[in-house]
Amino acid sequence: MAFSLACVTGAVYAGAMPVDWLPVAGAAAAVGSLLPDIDEPESKLGRVCVPLALVIKLLVGHRTLTHSALALATVILLPWIWLSGELAIAVSAGVGIGYASHLLGDAMTPQGIQLAWPQPARFSLRWFRTGSAEDHLAFFGLSAASIAAVLSMV
């Protein structure tokens, strides 16, 4: 979630996204960053939606369908079904940034992700393990950068 908020803040700071979109896009990015782990009953979102998480995990496994380019494209397009105009753009951008940041984070681990699901090949950068010191350092660094960027815009 920290990385997704850093990305949204960076997009605003760089002028790629209007400042007034920050609250909506930031909230959407936070939600989007949790969505890929709906395939894991022990995840934050999985604990809220246990039946759905169990079904997805039983049918396709963890870090497969929900960690794919297909799922990313789907969550980027879904806001356009219910929303329109700038709100649809802000939500779509935020959810997409959040979702993509989660995929990138999981791709940095040795387990990697099935980016081209249903193809079985996994994509992995093998930079660090989930929960490692490097993982925590990245979290705190990105959180601090996000806070600093937001404060500099005030």
LOBA-832146 format. One line per field, with one value per atom (N, C-alpha, C): residue number from 1; residue in one letter; atom name; x negated, y, z. Coordinates in nm, 4 decimals, padded with zeros to 6 digits. Each point is the difference from the previous one (the first is absolute). Layout:
! residues N
torgu	(NUM:...);
dotor	(a:...);
lolo	(CA:...);
xx	(X:...);
yy	(Y:...);
zz	(Z:...);
! end
This chain:
! residues 154
torgu	(1:1:1:2:2:2:3:3:3:4:4:4:5:5:5:6:6:6:7:7:7:8:8:8:9:9:9:10:10:10:11:11:11:12:12:12:13:13:13:14:14:14:15:15:15:16:16:16:17:17:17:18:18:18:19:19:19:20:20:20:21:21:21:22:22:22:23:23:23:24:24:24:25:25:25:26:26:26:27:27:27:28:28:28:29:29:29:30:30:30:31:31:31:32:32:32:33:33:33:34:34:34:35:35:35:36:36:36:37:37:37:38:38:38:39:39:39:40:40:40:41:41:41:42:42:42:43:43:43:44:44:44:45:45:45:46:46:46:47:47:47:48:48:48:49:49:49:50:50:50:51:51:51:52:52:52:53:53:53:54:54:54:55:55:55:56:56:56:57:57:57:58:58:58:59:59:59:60:60:60:61:61:61:62:62:62:63:63:63:64:64:64:65:65:65:66:66:66:67:67:67:68:68:68:69:69:69:70:70:70:71:71:71:72:72:72:73:73:73:74:74:74:75:75:75:76:76:76:77:77:77:78:78:78:79:79:79:80:80:80:81:81:81:82:82:82:83:83:83:84:84:84:85:85:85:86:86:86:87:87:87:88:88:88:89:89:89:90:90:90:91:91:91:92:92:92:93:93:93:94:94:94:95:95:95:96:96:96:97:97:97:98:98:98:99:99:99:100:100:100:101:101:101:102:102:102:103:103:103:104:104:104:105:105:105:106:106:106:107:107:107:108:108:108:109:109:109:110:110:110:111:111:111:112:112:112:113:113:113:114:114:114:115:115:115:116:116:116:117:117:117:118:118:118:119:119:119:120:120:120:121:121:121:122:122:122:123:123:123:124:124:124:125:125:125:126:126:126:127:127:127:128:128:128:129:129:129:130:130:130:131:131:131:132:132:132:133:133:133:134:134:134:135:135:135:136:136:136:137:137:137:138:138:138:139:139:139:140:140:140:141:141:141:142:142:142:143:143:143:144:144:144:145:145:145:146:146:146:147:147:147:148:148:148:149:149:149:150:150:150:151:151:151:152:152:152:153:153:153:154:154:154);
dotor	(m:m:m:a:a:a:f:f:f:s:s:s:l:l:l:a:a:a:c:c:c:v:v:v:t:t:t:g:g:g:a:a:a:v:v:v:y:y:y:a:a:a:g:g:g:a:a:a:m:m:m:p:p:p:v:v:v:d:d:d:w:w:w:l:l:l:p:p:p:v:v:v:a:a:a:g:g:g:a:a:a:a:a:a:a:a:a:a:a:a:v:v:v:g:g:g:s:s:s:l:l:l:l:l:l:p:p:p:d:d:d:i:i:i:d:d:d:e:e:e:p:p:p:e:e:e:s:s:s:k:k:k:l:l:l:g:g:g:r:r:r:v:v:v:c:c:c:v:v:v:p:p:p:l:l:l:a:a:a:l:l:l:v:v:v:i:i:i:k:k:k:l:l:l:l:l:l:v:v:v:g:g:g:h:h:h:r:r:r:t:t:t:l:l:l:t:t:t:h:h:h:s:s:s:a:a:a:l:l:l:a:a:a:l:l:l:a:a:a:t:t:t:v:v:v:i:i:i:l:l:l:l:l:l:p:p:p:w:w:w:i:i:i:w:w:w:l:l:l:s:s:s:g:g:g:e:e:e:l:l:l:a:a:a:i:i:i:a:a:a:v:v:v:s:s:s:a:a:a:g:g:g:v:v:v:g:g:g:i:i:i:g:g:g:y:y:y:a:a:a:s:s:s:h:h:h:l:l:l:l:l:l:g:g:g:d:d:d:a:a:a:m:m:m:t:t:t:p:p:p:q:q:q:g:g:g:i:i:i:q:q:q:l:l:l:a:a:a:w:w:w:p:p:p:q:q:q:p:p:p:a:a:a:r:r:r:f:f:f:s:s:s:l:l:l:r:r:r:w:w:w:f:f:f:r:r:r:t:t:t:g:g:g:s:s:s:a:a:a:e:e:e:d:d:d:h:h:h:l:l:l:a:a:a:f:f:f:f:f:f:g:g:g:l:l:l:s:s:s:a:a:a:a:a:a:s:s:s:i:i:i:a:a:a:a:a:a:v:v:v:l:l:l:s:s:s:m:m:m:v:v:v);
lolo	(N:CA:C:N:CA:C:N:CA:C:N:CA:C:N:CA:C:N:CA:C:N:CA:C:N:CA:C:N:CA:C:N:CA:C:N:CA:C:N:CA:C:N:CA:C:N:CA:C:N:CA:C:N:CA:C:N:CA:C:N:CA:C:N:CA:C:N:CA:C:N:CA:C:N:CA:C:N:CA:C:N:CA:C:N:CA:C:N:CA:C:N:CA:C:N:CA:C:N:CA:C:N:CA:C:N:CA:C:N:CA:C:N:CA:C:N:CA:C:N:CA:C:N:CA:C:N:CA:C:N:CA:C:N:CA:C:N:CA:C:N:CA:C:N:CA:C:N:CA:C:N:CA:C:N:CA:C:N:CA:C:N:CA:C:N:CA:C:N:CA:C:N:CA:C:N:CA:C:N:CA:C:N:CA:C:N:CA:C:N:CA:C:N:CA:C:N:CA:C:N:CA:C:N:CA:C:N:CA:C:N:CA:C:N:CA:C:N:CA:C:N:CA:C:N:CA:C:N:CA:C:N:CA:C:N:CA:C:N:CA:C:N:CA:C:N:CA:C:N:CA:C:N:CA:C:N:CA:C:N:CA:C:N:CA:C:N:CA:C:N:CA:C:N:CA:C:N:CA:C:N:CA:C:N:CA:C:N:CA:C:N:CA:C:N:CA:C:N:CA:C:N:CA:C:N:CA:C:N:CA:C:N:CA:C:N:CA:C:N:CA:C:N:CA:C:N:CA:C:N:CA:C:N:CA:C:N:CA:C:N:CA:C:N:CA:C:N:CA:C:N:CA:C:N:CA:C:N:CA:C:N:CA:C:N:CA:C:N:CA:C:N:CA:C:N:CA:C:N:CA:C:N:CA:C:N:CA:C:N:CA:C:N:CA:C:N:CA:C:N:CA:C:N:CA:C:N:CA:C:N:CA:C:N:CA:C:N:CA:C:N:CA:C:N:CA:C:N:CA:C:N:CA:C:N:CA:C:N:CA:C:N:CA:C:N:CA:C:N:CA:C:N:CA:C:N:CA:C:N:CA:C:N:CA:C:N:CA:C:N:CA:C:N:CA:C:N:CA:C:N:CA:C:N:CA:C:N:CA:C:N:CA:C:N:CA:C:N:CA:C:N:CA:C:N:CA:C:N:CA:C:N:CA:C:N:CA:C:N:CA:C:N:CA:C:N:CA:C:N:CA:C:N:CA:C:N:CA:C);
xx	(-00.0824:00.0824:-00.0873:-00.1108:-00.0884:-00.0527:-00.0382:-00.0541:00.1069:00.1239:00.1065:00.0271:-00.0006:00.0221:-00.1178:-00.1219:-00.1170:00.0120:00.0500:00.0157:00.1047:00.1133:00.1047:-00.0519:-00.0647:-00.0559:-00.1043:-00.0826:-00.0999:00.0633:00.1105:00.0699:00.0539:00.0527:00.0490:-00.1169:-00.1044:-00.1185:-00.0640:-00.0009:-00.0594:00.0920:00.1231:00.0940:00.0768:-00.0134:00.0701:00.1447:00.0325:00.1354:00.0324:00.1211:00.0352:-00.0017:-00.0388:-00.0076:00.1348:00.1098:00.1311:00.0441:-00.0706:00.0306:-00.0645:-00.0942:-00.0775:00.0850:00.1029:00.0781:00.0690:00.0637:00.0725:-00.0975:-00.1003:-00.0971:-00.0804:-00.0311:-00.0727:00.0810:00.1276:00.0866:00.0170:00.0188:00.0146:-00.1283:-00.1154:-00.1285:-00.0162:00.0428:-00.0086:00.0841:00.1218:00.0857:-00.0605:-00.0443:-00.0594:-00.1206:-00.0776:-00.1188:00.0342:00.1213:00.0432:00.0690:00.0569:00.0812:-00.0701:-00.1275:-00.0598:-00.0019:-00.0068:-00.0060:00.1374:00.1034:00.1308:-00.0058:-00.1093:-00.0186:-00.0652:-00.0191:-00.0651:00.0867:00.0621:00.0906:-00.0652:-00.1319:-00.0684:-00.0412:00.0269:-00.0350:00.1003:-00.0332:00.0912:00.1384:00.0048:00.1279:00.0609:-00.0841:00.0480:00.0705:-00.0445:00.0652:00.1379:00.0218:00.1309:00.0931:-00.0546:00.0773:-00.0440:00.0043:-00.0538:00.0589:00.1328:00.0523:-00.0547:-00.0035:-00.0520:-00.1486:-00.0764:-00.1436:-00.0255:00.0784:-00.0170:00.0318:00.1074:00.0392:-00.1082:-00.0477:-00.1034:-00.1265:-00.0407:-00.1223:00.0150:00.1167:00.0227:00.0035:00.0600:00.0139:-00.1289:-00.0714:-00.1169:-00.1289:00.0063:-00.1211:-00.0360:-00.1116:-00.0463:-00.1004:00.0070:-00.0876:00.0102:00.1231:00.0243:00.0923:00.1273:00.0973:00.0017:00.0078:00.0119:-00.1312:-00.1069:-00.1301:-00.0429:00.0971:-00.0282:00.0299:-00.0514:00.0284:00.1490:00.0633:00.1438:00.0791:-00.0346:00.0686:-00.0266:-00.1236:-00.0335:00.0845:00.0094:00.0810:00.1471:00.0486:00.1399:00.0295:-00.0864:00.0276:-00.0163:-00.0809:-00.0129:00.1264:00.0598:00.1197:00.1300:00.0081:00.1243:00.0591:-00.0810:00.0623:00.0831:-00.0324:00.0733:00.1410:00.0302:00.1356:00.0938:-00.0514:00.0847:-00.0209:-00.1134:-00.0342:-00.0226:-00.0090:-00.0290:-00.0849:-00.0515:-00.0751:-00.1273:-00.0342:-00.1242:-00.0022:00.1163:00.0044:-00.0416:00.0488:-00.0380:-00.1498:-00.0537:-00.1435:-00.0814:00.0371:-00.0737:00.0053:00.1188:00.0145:-00.0758:00.0166:-00.0681:-00.1520:-00.0498:-00.1448:-00.0478:00.0738:-00.0392:00.0005:00.1092:00.0086:-00.1103:-00.0203:-00.1044:-00.1382:-00.0300:-00.1295:-00.0153:00.1037:-00.0066:-00.0195:00.0780:-00.0066:-00.1374:-00.0457:-00.1294:-00.1145:00.0098:-00.1061:-00.0065:00.1147:00.0029:-00.0652:00.0357:-00.0593:-00.1509:-00.0470:-00.1438:-00.0665:00.0613:-00.0553:-00.0105:00.1047:-00.0037:-00.0960:-00.0184:-00.0950:-00.1445:-00.0222:-00.1353:-00.0412:00.0944:-00.0290:-00.0371:-00.0661:-00.0361:00.1207:00.1151:00.1187:00.0526:-00.0112:00.0451:00.1497:00.0413:00.1424:00.0192:00.1210:00.0359:00.0585:-00.0849:00.0426:00.0806:-00.0349:00.0692:00.0983:00.0583:00.0973:00.1011:00.0376:-00.0171:-00.1306:-00.0911:-00.1305:-00.0686:-00.0611:-00.0567:-00.1300:-00.0668:-00.1278:00.0183:-00.0946:00.0029:-00.1051:00.0354:-00.0918:-00.0510:-00.1318:-00.0579:-00.1312:-00.0136:-00.1246:-00.0946:00.0549:-00.0763:-00.0834:00.0588:-00.0745:00.0049:00.1170:00.0095:00.1208:00.0002:00.1111:00.1043:00.1262:00.1076:-00.0274:00.0071:-00.0221:-00.1458:-00.0917:-00.1426:-00.0339:-00.1230:-00.0461:00.0061:-00.0365:00.0047:00.1427:00.0950:00.1415:00.0453:-00.0336:00.0396:-00.0691:-00.1259:-00.0731:00.0646:00.0383:00.0673:00.1320:00.0764:00.1272:-00.0195:-00.0934:-00.0199:-00.0576:-00.0884:-00.0558:00.1054:00.0854:00.1061:00.1044:00.0294:00.0947:-00.0540:-00.1266:-00.0613:-00.0029:-00.0322:-00.0025:00.1392:00.1022:00.1377:00.0411:-00.0300:00.0364:-00.0737:-00.1284:-00.0779:00.0540:00.0373:00.0527:00.1332:00.0883:00.1302:-00.0220:-00.0867:-00.0253:-00.0600:-00.0799:-00.0595:00.1026:00.1143:00.1047:00.0971:-00.0063:00.0946:-00.0417);
yy	(-00.1184:00.1184:00.1255:-00.0034:00.1173:00.0346:-00.1017:00.0231:00.0607:-00.0477:00.0533:00.1469:00.0338:00.1398:00.0869:-00.0562:00.0738:00.0258:-00.0976:00.0153:00.1055:-00.0020:00.1005:00.1385:00.0101:00.1281:00.0481:-00.0924:00.0341:00.0484:-00.0631:00.0417:00.1417:00.0321:00.1363:00.0974:-00.0373:00.0857:00.0284:-00.0992:00.0157:00.0729:00.0265:00.0697:-00.0918:-00.1313:-00.0952:-00.0211:00.0483:-00.0147:00.1286:00.0548:00.1229:-00.0202:00.1018:-00.0070:-00.0349:00.0523:-00.0267:-00.1456:-00.0784:-00.1432:-00.0814:00.0600:-00.0749:-00.0768:00.0595:-00.0782:-00.1219:00.0192:-00.1106:-00.1038:00.0460:-00.0933:-00.0698:00.0718:-00.0613:-00.1087:00.0270:-00.1009:-00.1197:00.0280:-00.1091:-00.0815:00.0668:-00.0716:-00.0893:00.0493:-00.0813:-00.1265:00.0144:-00.1169:-00.0900:00.0617:-00.0767:-00.0800:00.0530:-00.0716:-00.1238:-00.0061:-00.1168:-00.1059:00.0416:-00.0898:-00.1270:00.0044:-00.1238:-00.1148:00.0318:-00.1060:-00.0513:00.0273:-00.0586:-00.1514:-00.0494:-00.1441:-00.0665:00.0745:-00.0525:00.0292:-00.1045:00.0202:00.0663:-00.0048:00.0616:00.1448:00.0523:00.1385:00.0957:00.1296:00.1002:-00.0088:-00.0003:-00.0062:-00.1401:-00.1015:-00.1380:-00.0295:00.0628:-00.0205:00.0644:00.1005:00.0655:-00.0790:-00.0598:-00.0743:-00.1462:-00.0666:-00.1361:-00.0974:-00.0081:-00.0969:00.0229:00.1259:00.0314:-00.0342:00.0356:-00.0296:-00.1500:-00.0773:-00.1463:-00.0587:00.0481:-00.0512:00.0318:00.1245:00.0379:-00.0812:-00.0141:-00.0751:-00.1465:-00.0585:-00.1402:-00.0176:00.0942:-00.0124:00.0292:00.1051:00.0399:00.0139:00.0009:00.0134:00.1454:00.0166:00.1330:00.0535:00.1299:00.0713:-00.0558:-00.0276:-00.0479:00.1001:-00.0327:00.0858:00.1424:00.0140:00.1346:00.0786:-00.0654:00.0660:00.0040:00.0113:-00.0049:00.1338:00.0133:00.1193:00.0072:-00.1160:-00.0040:00.0622:-00.0367:00.0559:00.1497:00.0418:00.1427:00.0783:-00.0489:00.0675:00.0059:-00.1062:-00.0058:00.1061:00.0120:00.0979:00.1434:00.0202:00.1344:00.0373:-00.0975:00.0270:00.0017:-00.0734:-00.0108:00.1328:00.0960:00.1262:00.0677:-00.0233:00.0626:-00.0549:-00.1140:-00.0558:00.0828:00.0455:00.0695:00.1495:00.0482:00.1409:00.0639:00.1314:00.0692:00.1235:00.0590:00.1241:-00.0116:00.1120:00.0056:-00.0987:-00.0274:-00.0959:-00.1385:-00.0414:-00.1303:-00.0046:00.1107:00.0043:-00.0103:00.0768:00.0003:-00.1365:-00.0610:-00.1318:-00.1050:00.0029:-00.0961:00.0126:00.1228:00.0222:-00.0478:00.0351:-00.0399:-00.1506:-00.0647:-00.1456:-00.0669:00.0492:-00.0574:00.0149:00.1171:00.0230:-00.0910:-00.0073:-00.0861:-00.1457:-00.0475:-00.1405:-00.0304:00.0877:-00.0217:00.0042:00.0884:00.0069:-00.1287:-00.0591:-00.1277:-00.1094:-00.0038:-00.1001:00.0165:00.1237:00.0245:-00.0457:00.0320:-00.0430:-00.1508:-00.0710:-00.1468:-00.0582:00.0699:-00.0469:00.0139:00.0798:00.0163:-00.1170:-00.0866:-00.1131:-00.1239:-00.0970:-00.1230:-00.0758:00.0034:-00.0708:00.0627:00.1322:00.0686:-00.0080:00.0327:00.0014:-00.0627:-00.0465:-00.0520:00.1150:00.0886:00.1208:-00.0312:-00.1074:-00.0367:-00.1145:-00.0078:-00.1051:-00.0075:-00.1173:-00.1335:-00.0710:00.0687:-00.0608:-00.0273:-00.1156:-00.0363:00.0721:00.0637:00.0649:00.1113:00.0084:00.1041:00.1052:00.1251:00.1118:00.0382:00.0027:00.0329:00.0755:00.1102:00.0762:-00.0518:-00.0734:-00.0611:00.1012:00.1158:00.1014:-00.0210:-00.0399:-00.0248:-00.0866:-00.0571:-00.0837:00.0859:-00.0404:00.0684:-00.0072:00.1143:00.0060:00.0127:00.0068:00.0113:00.1426:00.0189:00.1328:00.0960:-00.0500:00.0841:00.0427:-00.0911:00.0293:00.1109:-00.0111:00.1016:00.1332:-00.0040:00.1224:00.0721:-00.0750:00.0592:00.0632:-00.0683:00.0528:00.1337:00.0040:00.1235:00.1109:-00.0340:00.1002:00.0609:-00.0840:00.0495:00.0797:-00.0435:00.0744:00.1396:00.0070:00.1293:00.0896:-00.0586:00.0785:00.0528:-00.0811:00.0425:00.1162:-00.0134:00.1046:00.1293:-00.0108:00.1187:00.0679:-00.0802:00.0569:00.0703:-00.0618:00.0621:00.1301:-00.0021:00.1212:00.1112:-00.0359:00.1027:00.0651:-00.0654:00.0556:00.0882:-00.0051:00.0760:00.1428);
zz	(00.0000:00.0000:00.0000:00.0729:00.0047:-00.1382:-00.0771:-00.1337:-00.0904:00.0107:-00.0852:00.0324:00.1277:00.0385:-00.0423:00.0060:-00.0479:-00.1499:-00.0744:-00.1449:-00.0348:00.0690:-00.0250:00.0361:00.1149:00.0419:-00.1009:-00.0473:-00.1012:-00.1292:-00.0388:-00.1222:00.0146:00.1164:00.0251:00.0038:00.0714:00.0147:-00.1356:-00.0896:-00.1332:-00.0974:00.0413:-00.0856:-00.0940:00.0172:-00.0853:00.0440:00.1192:00.0548:00.0759:-00.0179:00.0727:00.1519:00.0729:00.1463:00.0607:-00.0576:00.0583:-00.0161:-00.0790:-00.0118:00.1117:00.0733:00.0985:00.1012:00.0618:00.0969:-00.0624:-00.1162:-00.0645:-00.0548:-00.0730:-00.0580:00.1092:00.1074:00.1120:00.0681:00.0247:00.0611:-00.0938:-00.1283:-00.0976:-00.0094:00.0085:-00.0042:00.1230:00.1153:00.1218:-00.0147:-00.0513:-00.0226:-00.1079:-00.1091:-00.1093:00.0431:00.0943:00.0462:00.0820:00.0526:00.0774:-00.0869:-00.1117:-00.0831:-00.0487:-00.0429:-00.0518:00.1013:00.1283:00.1006:00.0429:-00.0781:00.0258:-00.0185:-00.0579:-00.0187:00.1214:00.1071:00.1204:00.1223:00.0591:00.1137:00.1218:00.0113:00.1139:-00.0262:-00.1202:-00.0314:00.0653:-00.0010:00.0572:-00.0635:-00.1321:-00.0705:00.0084:-00.0054:00.0092:00.1313:00.1088:00.1305:00.0040:-00.0847:-00.0073:-00.0925:-00.1030:-00.1015:-00.0023:00.1140:00.0126:-00.1019:-00.0183:-00.0975:-00.1408:-00.0440:-00.1329:-00.0098:00.1026:00.0008:-00.0062:00.0740:-00.0018:-00.1373:-00.0608:-00.1326:-00.1028:-00.0011:-00.0972:00.0229:00.1268:00.0281:-00.0405:00.0245:-00.0387:-00.1516:-00.0705:-00.1454:-00.0765:00.0401:-00.0797:00.0797:00.1332:00.0804:00.0277:00.0717:00.0405:-00.1013:-00.0251:-00.0939:-00.1424:-00.0407:-00.1368:-00.0696:-00.0122:-00.0687:00.0546:00.1315:00.0575:-00.0050:-00.0394:-00.0130:-00.1470:-00.0881:-00.1442:-00.0680:-00.1214:-00.0806:-00.0327:-00.0168:-00.0269:00.1156:00.1223:00.1167:00.0109:-00.0266:00.0037:-00.1002:-00.1222:-00.1023:00.0420:00.0607:00.0440:00.1050:00.1024:00.1060:-00.0490:-00.1030:-00.0572:-00.0778:-00.0667:-00.0814:00.0805:00.1099:00.0773:00.0477:00.0469:00.0437:-00.1079:-00.1267:-00.1097:-00.0153:00.0621:-00.0040:00.0881:00.1167:00.0969:00.0060:-00.0482:00.0139:-00.1362:-00.0013:-00.1259:00.0288:-00.1065:00.0102:00.0805:00.0664:00.0761:00.1159:00.0594:00.1103:-00.0487:-00.1161:-00.0563:-00.0284:-00.0515:-00.0299:00.1287:00.1027:00.1264:00.0682:00.0038:00.0630:-00.0801:-00.1306:-00.0858:00.0128:-00.0009:00.0148:00.1370:00.1041:00.1352:00.0193:-00.0409:00.0137:-00.0822:-00.1213:-00.0852:00.0605:00.0542:00.0643:00.1214:00.0820:00.1187:-00.0359:-00.0958:-00.0421:-00.0601:-00.0903:-00.0657:00.1011:00.0993:00.1005:00.0820:00.0282:00.0716:-00.0847:-00.1291:-00.0886:-00.0070:-00.0112:-00.0043:00.1291:00.1131:00.1288:00.0101:-00.0397:00.0056:-00.1032:-00.1113:-00.1017:00.0484:00.1027:00.0544:00.0891:00.0344:00.0877:-00.0817:00.0630:-00.0722:-00.0559:00.0692:-00.0485:-00.1284:-00.0116:-00.1205:-00.0223:-00.1226:-00.0363:-00.1379:-00.0256:-00.1325:-00.0807:-00.0469:-00.0692:-00.1258:-00.0701:-00.1247:00.0232:00.1222:00.0292:-00.1143:-00.0483:00.0572:-00.0363:-00.0660:-00.0262:00.1346:00.0181:00.1304:00.0372:-00.0945:00.0290:00.1028:00.0914:00.1029:-00.0303:00.0290:-00.0162:00.1388:00.0177:00.1296:-00.0180:00.0742:00.0017:00.1092:00.0977:00.1106:00.0780:00.0322:00.0737:00.1499:00.0551:00.1440:00.0314:00.1203:00.0452:00.0717:-00.0118:00.0715:00.1498:00.0666:00.1442:00.0406:-00.0961:00.0312:00.0429:00.0468:00.0397:-00.1191:-00.1187:-00.1200:-00.0322:00.0180:-00.0230:00.0943:00.1273:00.0985:-00.0261:-00.0403:-00.0312:-00.1190:-00.1017:-00.1163:00.0433:00.0855:00.0489:00.0709:00.0948:00.0767:-00.0875:-00.0911:-00.0900:-00.0902:-00.0574:-00.0879:00.0775:00.1215:00.0842:00.0303:00.0368:00.0307:-00.1239:-00.1151:-00.1246:-00.0345:00.0198:-00.0271:00.0898:00.1271:00.0965:-00.0339:-00.0310:-00.0350:-00.1253:-00.1006:-00.1239:00.0232:00.0788:00.0295:00.0767:00.0996:00.0792:-00.0844:-00.0993:-00.0863:-00.0919:-00.0196:-00.0862:00.0768:00.1326:00.0835:00.0101);
! end
